[in-house]
C-alpha cells in the first residue's frame, strides 16, 4: 500500500513539474492569453514600417482544375509590410498571412479594413525588439481579375483556399523572395526554397486557417512555422498522412501555433484537429516546445482574437 502511494505521489509530482515547465515556456514566449488586448500592444511609435502593394499575374489554379486544365490567367494584388529600417543588406524572415472568407488581401494591412490595428501592433512589437526581423505578406485566395475572354461564371467557381499552396509555390514565394531581402537571397530555385524553409511561415484566420492546413499538407517542404487562428476543417488522418509522407517525414515542425476564442463556432473542430495531430505525432510535436493551443476566454470569431494570435506568432516564430 505504501509503495503504491509513493508511486502515485511521484507521478503527481512529475505531472506537476511538467505542467509548471509548460507554463514557464508559454510565459517566456510572452504570449497574450487574455482579451481584449491591452493598449500597450498597439501604442503608436515613432519608427513605423511601410506597406507596399504588388500586382502580379498567375494561373487561376482552382478554376483550371475544375475546367479540364483550360488555361485561365488572372491578375491579383497582395500587400507587403516592411519593418522600420528595412535594408537590402539584411536577411528577413517572411510570414505569409491569409485573410478569412468574404475578405481579401486588403484585410490585414490596409486602412480599408483592419490595417490601423495591425500596423500599430507590428510597429510596436518591432520597435520593442520583441520579434525577429520579419516581412509580412498578405496575398488572397480569391480569383482576382480574369484576363482575356472567359466565361463570366468562372469568377465565382472553384475552391481557391484548397489550391493556394500551388500559387504560393509557383508564383508568390518566388516573386516576394526575389524582390525583397529574404534568407533565400533571391535564389528561388526549388532546392534553395526548401533549404530556407526555417525562415518562412504561413498563418491565417477562419478560411485562412483552413488554407494553412492545406499549405502544410502540400508545402511543408517550404514552411517550418504555421499559425492557425479559428478553424481547421481538416481530418486528422489526412493531415497526419501528409506530414508522414515520404517527402515530408524527415522535416521538423519548428512551431505550430493554434489560437481560438472559447465561444468561437470553429473552436471545437479546430481543437480536435490540432490535438489529434499532436497525439498522433509525438516524435514531431511537443506541447510547450513547438506546439501550443491558446484559448481566449469569451473570444468570438473576430479580429479581437486574431490580432493577439498574430502577436503571439510574432513572439515565437523564427526563434527556435
N, C-alpha and C positions, 0 to 999 in steps of 0.2 A: 504493500500500500504506500509506504513511504517512498519507495523507488518510483512508483507511478506518479506520485505527487511531484517529486523532484523533476522528473522528465517533463511533466506538464508545465511546471514553473519555468523550466529552462526554455521551453518552446514559446511561452508567452513573453519571456524576456527577449528572445530572439526576434519575435514579431514586432515587439515594441521598438527595438533598435532599428529594424528595417524601416518601420513606419517613420521613425524620427529621422533616419538618413534621407528618405524620400522627401520629407518635409523640408529638410535643410537644402536639398538640391533645388526644389522649387523656390525656396526663399532666396537662395543665392542667384537664381536666374532673374530675380526682380520682376516676376510676373504680376500683372494686375489680376486679382481674383475676385474683386467685387466691383459692381457697377452701381451708380454711374461713375465714370472716370473722374478723378479729382482734377480740378482746373490746372494744377501744376504740370500736367502732362501735355497740355495744349497751350501753355503760355506763349505769347509772341516773343520771339527772339530776334536780335538784330541780324544775325547771319542766316539768311534764307537760301534754300535751294531754288532751283529753276525747273520749269516744266517745258518740254518741247513736244510738238505734235509731229508725227511721222505718217505719211501717206504711202502706201505700197500696193502692189498688185500681186495676186496669188491665185491659185486654183481654189474653187469652192468645193473642197474635198467631199463634204457631206452630200452636196447636191449631185456631184459627179457619181457618187456611189449608188444613188438611187435612180440614176438616169443612164444606166448601162455604159458607164465610162465616158459619156459625152463630155468633151472639154468645156468647162464653164469658168471663165476668168472673172474675177471681181476686184474692185478697188476698196481698200479698207484703211482705217485710221487706227493708230494707237498713240498713247501718251507715255512720256518718259520723264521721271523725276531724277534730277541730278543733284546730289547733296552739295551744300555750300562748299566752295573751294575745289569743286571738281577739276581734275587736271588729267590731261592726256598722259602724264608721266607716272600716274599711279594706277594700280590694278584694283578694280572694283568687282565685288560680288553682285549678283543680279537676282532679284525676286520678280518673277512673272506673276502678276496679281490679277485675278479674274473677278469680274462682276457677277451678279446673280441674274436670274430670269427677269425679263422685262426691262433690264438696264443695258448699258453698253459701255464702250471704252472710256466714256467721259465720267463714269460714276465716281471713281476714287480720287482723281486728281484735278478735276476742273470745277470752276465756280458754278457751272450749270447744275452740278449735283452736290457731292459731299467734299469737294476739294478744300474748302475752308478748314474743316476739322482735320482732315487727313494731312494736309500740308503743314498745319501748325504742329501736329504731333511729330511728323517726320523731321521738321526743322528743329524741334525741341530735343528729340532723342539724339539727333546728330550733334547738336550744339553741346549737349552734356557728355558726349562721348560714350553713351550707353549702348551703342551698337557698332557693328563693323561697317566700314565704308561700303555703302550699298546703293546700287541703281534700282529704281522701281519701274517696271514696265507694265502698262495696263492695255493689253490687247482686247479683242472681243471674239466671242463665238458666233456672233451674228453674221449673216451672209455678206453684208456690205453692198456696194453698188455693182450690179451685174453689168459687165462690159459687152458690147456688141448686141446683136439682135437675139433675144432669148424669150421663151415663153414667160409671161408675167407671173404665172403661178409658181415659178421656181423660187421666187423671193420668200415664200412662206413655207417651203418644204425642206425637209432634211433635219437631222439631229446634229447641229453644229458642235455641241459640247462633247459628243462622242467621237468627233473627228478632229478636235482641236490639237490633239497630240501630233498629228501629221503636219499641220500648219506650223506648229512650233518647230518641229524638226527640219522641215524643208524650207521655211520662209522666215519666221520671226526671229529665231535664235541666230541664224546666220547674218541677218540684217543688223540686228542690235549689236552683236558681238564683233562685227566688222566696223561699225560706225563708232562705237564707244570703247573706252579703255577698260576692258574686262580681262580676266585671267586667261582668256583664250588668246589674247594678243592678236586678234584679227585672223588667226588661223582657224577657220570654221570647217575644216575637214572633219569627217565623222570620227576619226581617230582622236583628234585633239579635243573635240567637244566631249567625248567620253572621258578623256584624261582630265578634264577640268570640271567634271560633274559636281565636285565638292564645293564649287563656288557658284552654284546655281540652285534656286529654289522655285517651287510653284505653290501658290496658295490662292484660295478663293472662298466666297461665301455662297450658301444656298446652291443654285445651279453651278456656280463656280467651284463649290466644294465637290460636287459630283464630277465636274470636269477634272479636278485634282486627282480623283480616284482613277479616271480614265488615263490621265497623263502618267500616273505612277505605273499603271499596268502596261503601258506601251513605251514610255520614255524613261524608264528607271535607269537606263544607262546614261542619261543626260542630266538627271537631277538627283541630288542626295538629300534634299530637305523638302518637306511638304507641310502645308498648313491647311487643315480642313476646318472651316467655320460653318456650323449649322447645316449638316447634311452629308449624306453619302450615297444612298440609293444604289448600293453595290453589294453583291453577295460575297460573304466571307470566303467561300470556296473559290470563287473566280479571282479574287484579289490575291489569295494565297498561292493559287496555281500560277498566276503571272509572276509573282516575286520568287517563286521557287523553280521557274523555268530554267532551262539550260543557259539561256542568255543572261539572266539576272541573278541566279542563285548565289553567286560569289560577291555580289556588290553590297556594300554596307548601307544601311539606313543611318544617316548621320543624325537626323532628328525628324520625328513625326509629331507635329503639334495638332491637337484637336480641342476645339472650344465650342461650347453650346450653352445657350440660356436654358434654365430649367423648365420654363413654360413655352419654349420653342416647339412648334409642331414637329420639327425634324430631330428633336432631342433623342428619342428612344432608338430610332433606326440608326442614327449616327453612332450612338453609344454601343449598340450591338455590333456594328461593323468593326469599329476600331478595337474594341476589347476582344472580339472574336479573333481578329488577326493577331493581336498581342498574345493571346493564349496559344494560337497555332504556331507562332514563330518565336519561341522563347530564346532561340540562339541568335535572333536578328534584332529583337526589340526588348527593351527592359524599361519598365515604368520608372520614371525619375532619372533615367540615364539618357536615353534617346527617344523617349516617348512620354507624352503627357496628355491627360484629359482634364480640362478646366470647365467646371460648372459655374456659370454666372447665376447666382440665386435670383429668381424673379425675372431673369432675362428673357426677352422675346426674340422673334425672328427679325432683328433690327440692327441698324448701324451702331446703336448703343452698345452692342456686344461685339460687332465686327471690328470696330476701331481698336478696342482693347486686345482683340485677337491679333490684329496686325502688330500692335505694340509688342505683345508677348513674343511673336515670331522674331521681330527685330532684336529683341533681347538675347535670343538663344541661337538663332541661325548663324552659321559660319563661325561658331566659337568652339566647335569640337574637332 
